[in-house]
């Protein structure tokens, strides 16, 4: 599909945003970015180590949220990108071809996080709860909105009920339908 494309795949920790974005990226041949990729690019661009960068952030010399959002907006303006995960929440105020929110029950997400990070289920549950709080606060701080306000999204999917492949197919179908309806 030609032209400038922007897909936003936001969601909860452990709901599979990165997995789904990767599948969509491969199927539609659109690159995807997230906070991790942007932070790597910044560290490489500045020619510093991760520990030096962490010191700059902890000292307050670098406002990581502003820095990441600024880089994300560059990607948004260039188009032809999928922005996923927490980064997707940082661009909710921008026009996109489709905005998707992936969620799953807390216990399911904790199992996914425990497996991926090789930590206990109790630790993973703490990570999920802290992440939910941080993501809620991020959207409230940036946009004065509730991150769980379903009006912010075109499509909401429970990844506890669908595989990542099925979820990606649902997103692609909705995206293509939206594009057809614009004509």
Beta strands, then each sheet from edge to edge (+ up, - down):
strand 1: 6-11
strand 2: 31-33
strand 3: 81-84
strand 4: 98-103
strand 5: 155-158
sheet 1: 2+ 3+ 1+ 4+ 5+
end
